[in-house]
Amino acid sequence: MPTEAQDPVSVESEPMRQSHSWPVDGHVHFHVPALIGPTLDAAAANFRAVSGRSEGLLGAILLTQAAAERVFEGLQGSSKVDGWTLAPARDEPETQIARQGMASVAVVCGRQVRAADGLEVLALGTLEAFPDGLPFPEAVEAVHRSGALTAIPWGFGKWLGSRGERVRSTLESLGPEALFVGDNGSRLDRLGAPALVRASEQRGFRVLPGTDPFPFALDHRRVGRFGFLADVDPPETAPWRALRNWLLARRTSPARYGRGCGPVQFVVNQVGIQVYNRLLRSRH
């Protein structure tokens, strides 16, 4: 399933050269172990393009592993992957530091929890596992009670009708102190941020963008191209803790960077994910 080939060094929008800001991709999947190295290559190149840095901790990717994905757990037993050296962050087990030469990328574990109606909840910065298939409000509550940073990510077609009402009701019930909202780099760029994401931000919810790459073609190359900028200088010993504290102290969304998909890539990805999901179901 080919898609638009894109150089991972280039960023879809004009690079934001803000040396004091740290780029973070807030919604990432490795999907399979074979994509770890290429995804880290893409993230590092895209982070460099955004920040202008070439050394040190370039940025962070926040993993949102689905129930069947245990790639981060595999990393815990690895020391090298495709030219990258991996080691746990000294003071936080949910983070691995991937290093190549003088540069490094923080890889923070998290979960993508699928509710009974197909809506999703992100548990950011945690090793804890959560069951799929709960009613949406219960899934959100379970993640929130765990202490993980809790975000409700937008998904194409998922925030419409009765499901959209459930999202609105849950946001209103728990409020902006408890929940973040996720914007998605897989959306069609020309339409801008989805209406409910914009409305939620106006009501005080903080928006965390991320690429959410698809598990086929070369979509992993988008990782690091769409995210947010954190005004922190995180230590490699505990980068997630510094980022989490900074996010929780904010009352507004962090600055965003990057763009969504162009029309061709958007259509190919949406058709491709339907084919991919059908093939996956047929194997089970």
Backbone torsions as a table, in degrees:
resi	resn	phi	psi	omega
1	MET	NA	85.5	-176.1
2	PRO	-69.6	152.2	173.6
3	THR	-135.9	-177.9	-177.4
4	GLU	-63.6	119.9	177.4
5	ALA	-71.4	133.1	-177.6
6	GLN	-135.9	136.6	176.3
7	ASP	-69.7	124.2	-177.6
8	PRO	-65.8	-15.4	179.4
9	VAL	-74.8	-28.4	-177.5
10	SER	-83.9	145.7	176.9
11	VAL	-107.5	145.0	-171.4
12	GLU	-68.6	-20.2	175.8
13	SER	-120.2	171.7	178.0
14	GLU	-58.2	127.3	-178.5
15	PRO	-57.3	139.8	177.6
16	MET	-99.1	96.9	-174.5
17	ARG	-81.3	83.7	-179.2
18	GLN	-120.6	92.7	-172.2
19	SER	-63.6	-22.3	-179.1
20	HIS	-84.1	-7.7	-176.9
21	SER	-105.4	149.5	-175.1
22	TRP	-115.0	117.3	-176.8
23	PRO	-76.8	140.7	-179.0
24	VAL	-135.0	128.5	171.8
25	ASP	-95.8	113.3	-168.8
26	GLY	-88.0	8.5	-178.4
27	HIS	-158.0	94.9	-173.3
28	VAL	-131.3	141.8	169.8
29	HIS	-123.2	139.4	165.3
30	PHE	-84.0	-27.7	-179.0
31	HIS	67.1	-58.5	179.6
32	VAL	-137.8	152.4	-178.5
33	PRO	-56.6	-32.2	-178.0
34	ALA	-62.7	-19.8	-178.4
35	LEU	-94.9	1.0	-178.0
36	ILE	-61.2	-55.4	-178.6
37	GLY	-59.6	-52.8	178.9
38	PRO	-59.5	-34.6	178.9
39	THR	-69.5	-41.2	176.3
40	LEU	-63.6	-39.7	176.7
41	ASP	-58.7	-47.3	-178.8
42	ALA	-64.5	-46.0	-179.0
43	ALA	-59.9	-46.0	-179.1
44	ALA	-61.8	-44.7	179.6
45	ALA	-63.6	-42.5	-179.3
46	ASN	-70.4	-37.2	176.2
47	PHE	-64.0	-40.7	177.5
48	ARG	-60.2	-42.1	-178.7
49	ALA	-65.2	-32.8	-178.4
50	VAL	-77.2	-47.1	-171.5
51	SER	-95.5	-21.9	-174.7
52	GLY	83.5	-2.5	178.1
53	ARG	-79.6	150.8	174.6
54	SER	-124.7	-10.6	-178.5
55	GLU	-133.9	165.9	179.1
56	GLY	80.1	-162.0	-178.9
57	LEU	-78.6	104.3	-171.1
58	LEU	-73.9	-33.4	-176.8
59	GLY	173.6	-173.4	-178.3
60	ALA	-132.3	143.6	169.1
61	ILE	-114.4	127.7	-179.0
62	LEU	-96.1	105.1	179.7
63	LEU	-69.1	142.0	175.9
64	THR	-130.2	75.6	-172.8
65	GLN	-71.5	130.9	172.8
66	ALA	-72.5	171.2	-173.6
67	ALA	-56.7	-36.6	-177.0
68	ALA	-85.7	-6.3	-177.0
69	GLU	-95.7	126.2	176.8
70	ARG	-134.5	41.1	-176.2
71	VAL	-69.8	-39.7	179.5
72	PHE	-60.8	-40.4	179.0
73	GLU	-61.8	-35.1	175.3
74	GLY	-66.4	-33.5	178.4
75	LEU	-64.5	-29.6	-176.7
76	GLN	-63.8	-20.8	178.0
77	GLY	-104.4	9.3	-176.9
78	SER	-112.9	150.5	175.6
79	SER	-114.9	-24.6	179.1
80	LYS	-139.8	137.9	175.7
81	VAL	-140.9	111.6	173.6
82	ASP	48.2	49.2	177.2
83	GLY	87.5	-3.8	176.3
84	TRP	-103.0	137.5	173.7
85	THR	-99.1	129.7	-175.1
86	LEU	-116.0	137.8	177.3
87	ALA	-151.2	146.2	177.8
88	PRO	-63.9	143.5	169.6
89	ALA	-61.7	135.7	-169.3
90	ARG	-57.7	-38.8	-171.5
91	ASP	-111.1	9.6	176.6
92	GLU	-149.8	114.9	-175.2
93	PRO	-68.7	-17.2	-178.8
94	GLU	-81.9	2.3	-177.6
95	THR	-125.7	134.9	169.3
96	GLN	-111.2	140.6	174.4
97	ILE	-101.8	117.7	177.1
98	ALA	-97.0	124.1	-173.4
99	ARG	-122.8	139.4	175.2
100	GLN	-143.2	110.2	-175.4
101	GLY	64.4	-128.5	-178.6
102	MET	-91.6	1.4	-176.4
103	ALA	-113.0	155.1	178.1
104	SER	-147.1	159.6	177.7
105	VAL	-131.6	133.9	175.7
106	ALA	-85.3	129.2	177.7
107	VAL	-113.7	109.8	-173.5
108	VAL	-105.9	125.5	-178.0
109	CYS	-72.9	148.9	174.9
110	GLY	-166.4	178.1	-175.7
111	ARG	-127.8	149.9	169.0
112	GLN	-112.9	111.5	-174.5
113	VAL	-100.5	126.5	-177.9
114	ARG	-99.6	120.3	179.3
115	ALA	-79.9	173.1	-175.5
116	ALA	-60.8	-30.6	-176.0
117	ASP	-96.2	10.3	178.7
118	GLY	91.1	-11.4	174.0
119	LEU	-67.5	156.1	-175.6
120	GLU	-123.2	154.8	175.2
121	VAL	-130.8	136.1	177.1
122	LEU	-102.8	130.1	172.9
123	ALA	-108.4	102.5	-172.5
124	LEU	-94.5	135.6	175.9
125	GLY	74.2	48.2	-179.1
126	THR	-150.3	151.3	172.0
127	LEU	-97.4	-7.3	-176.9
128	GLU	-68.9	144.9	175.8
129	ALA	-101.5	149.6	-178.4
130	PHE	-129.6	147.0	-179.7
131	PRO	-75.3	140.7	169.0
132	ASP	-80.0	163.7	171.4
133	GLY	90.4	0.4	175.6
134	LEU	-74.3	155.3	169.1
135	PRO	-55.5	145.8	-172.5
136	PHE	-53.0	-49.1	-179.7
137	PRO	-60.0	-35.8	179.7
138	GLU	-69.8	-36.7	177.4
139	ALA	-64.0	-43.1	178.2
140	VAL	-62.9	-45.1	-180.0
141	GLU	-61.5	-40.8	-178.6
142	ALA	-63.0	-43.1	179.3
143	VAL	-67.6	-43.7	-179.0
144	HIS	-62.8	-42.3	179.8
145	ARG	-64.4	-27.1	-177.7
146	SER	-69.7	-19.0	-176.5
147	GLY	94.2	-5.1	175.8
148	ALA	-68.6	150.1	173.2
149	LEU	-65.7	124.2	-169.1
150	THR	-107.6	124.9	179.0
151	ALA	-131.6	143.9	174.2
152	ILE	-105.7	110.0	-174.7
153	PRO	-87.0	137.6	172.4
154	TRP	-66.0	143.7	173.3
155	GLY	-137.8	143.4	-175.8
156	PHE	-57.2	121.1	177.9
157	GLY	79.6	-5.1	-173.6
158	LYS	-90.8	-16.2	-177.4
159	TRP	-104.0	29.0	179.5
160	LEU	-107.2	160.4	172.7
161	GLY	58.1	-138.7	-175.6
162	SER	-65.6	-32.9	178.2
163	ARG	-68.0	-38.8	175.2
164	GLY	-61.1	-37.6	177.0
165	GLU	-65.3	-36.7	177.3
166	ARG	-65.7	-38.7	176.8
167	VAL	-62.4	-48.0	180.0
168	ARG	-59.7	-44.7	-178.4
169	SER	-62.9	-41.3	-179.5
170	THR	-68.2	-41.5	177.1
171	LEU	-60.4	-44.9	-179.6
172	GLU	-67.0	-34.2	-177.9
173	SER	-69.2	-45.3	-175.5
174	LEU	-92.3	-31.2	174.5
175	GLY	83.2	167.3	-174.2
176	PRO	-69.0	-17.3	176.5
177	GLU	-69.8	-30.6	-173.3
178	ALA	-96.0	-28.3	-169.2
179	LEU	-125.3	148.4	167.8
180	PHE	-110.5	162.4	176.8
181	VAL	-117.2	137.7	-178.6
182	GLY	-101.6	127.1	169.5
183	ASP	-93.0	160.1	-165.6
184	ASN	-133.2	122.3	179.8
185	GLY	-69.6	-6.6	177.0
186	SER	-84.6	-4.6	179.6
187	ARG	-76.5	165.5	178.8
188	LEU	-73.0	119.5	-171.7
189	ASP	-63.1	-39.0	-172.7
190	ARG	-64.4	-19.3	179.0
191	LEU	-86.7	-10.4	-178.9
192	GLY	72.9	-173.6	-179.7
193	ALA	-61.6	141.5	179.4
194	PRO	-58.2	151.9	-173.5
195	ALA	-58.0	-43.3	-177.6
196	LEU	-71.1	-29.2	173.6
197	VAL	-65.4	-45.6	179.2
198	ARG	-63.6	-44.0	-179.2
199	ALA	-64.7	-39.2	179.3
200	SER	-64.0	-41.3	179.2
201	GLU	-63.7	-38.3	177.9
202	GLN	-64.4	-25.6	178.7
203	ARG	-89.2	4.4	174.5
204	GLY	106.6	-0.2	178.4
205	PHE	-78.3	138.0	179.3
206	ARG	-85.9	135.3	-175.5
207	VAL	-103.1	129.2	177.8
208	LEU	-115.6	109.5	-180.0
209	PRO	-84.0	152.8	174.6
210	GLY	-159.8	160.9	-173.1
211	THR	-73.8	-38.9	-174.9
212	ASP	52.8	65.7	-175.6
213	PRO	-68.1	148.4	176.9
214	PHE	-81.9	157.6	-173.6
215	PRO	-89.9	37.2	-179.9
216	PHE	-153.2	171.4	-179.7
217	ALA	53.1	-136.6	-177.7
218	LEU	-112.8	29.1	-172.7
219	ASP	-67.9	-21.6	178.0
220	HIS	-61.7	-19.2	-178.9
221	ARG	-69.8	-13.0	176.6
222	ARG	-78.1	-15.1	-175.6
223	VAL	-58.3	129.9	-177.2
224	GLY	92.4	-8.2	-179.3
225	ARG	-86.3	-17.9	-174.1
226	PHE	-138.0	118.9	-176.7
227	GLY	-175.1	-150.1	-179.7
228	PHE	-135.2	162.4	-177.8
229	LEU	-107.8	125.9	-179.6
230	ALA	-107.4	129.6	177.9
231	ASP	-85.5	66.2	179.0
232	VAL	-136.3	159.2	173.1
233	ASP	-122.5	79.4	-168.4
234	PRO	-73.9	141.1	174.1
235	PRO	-76.5	148.7	177.5
236	GLU	-67.3	-18.5	179.7
237	THR	-71.3	-27.3	-179.2
238	ALA	-159.6	65.2	-176.6
239	PRO	-68.8	-36.1	-179.4
240	TRP	-64.9	-39.4	179.5
241	ARG	-59.5	-43.9	179.2
242	ALA	-64.3	-43.1	-179.9
243	LEU	-67.0	-44.1	-179.9
244	ARG	-60.0	-47.0	-179.3
245	ASN	-61.7	-38.7	179.2
246	TRP	-65.8	-43.0	-179.8
247	LEU	-65.0	-44.9	-177.2
248	LEU	-67.1	-26.2	179.9
249	ALA	-79.7	-14.9	-177.6
250	ARG	-78.8	152.0	173.3
251	ARG	-112.7	-4.0	177.7
252	THR	-131.6	165.2	179.8
253	SER	-67.1	146.2	172.4
254	PRO	-69.5	160.2	177.0
255	ALA	-61.9	140.4	178.9
256	ARG	-101.9	161.1	172.0
257	TYR	-142.1	160.9	176.6
258	GLY	89.1	179.7	-177.0
259	ARG	-137.2	161.9	175.2
260	GLY	-76.5	-165.7	-175.4
261	CYS	-82.1	151.1	169.0
262	GLY	-75.2	168.2	-174.3
263	PRO	-58.3	-43.0	-177.5
264	VAL	-66.6	-48.3	-179.3
265	GLN	-63.2	-39.2	179.6
266	PHE	-61.2	-48.5	-178.3
267	VAL	-64.6	-45.9	-179.0
268	VAL	-61.2	-42.2	-179.6
269	ASN	-66.3	-41.0	-178.6
270	GLN	-68.5	-38.8	175.2
271	VAL	-68.2	-43.0	-178.1
272	GLY	-61.3	-39.0	-178.0
273	ILE	-70.7	-30.5	176.0
274	GLN	-66.8	-43.3	177.5
275	VAL	-64.2	-44.6	-179.8
276	TYR	-59.5	-46.5	-179.0
277	ASN	-65.3	-37.3	178.1
278	ARG	-66.5	-40.7	176.9
279	LEU	-63.5	-39.6	179.6
280	LEU	-64.2	-43.5	179.1
281	ARG	-65.4	-35.6	-178.0
282	SER	-67.3	-25.0	179.5
283	ARG	-77.7	-16.9	179.5
284	HIS	-107.2	NA	NA
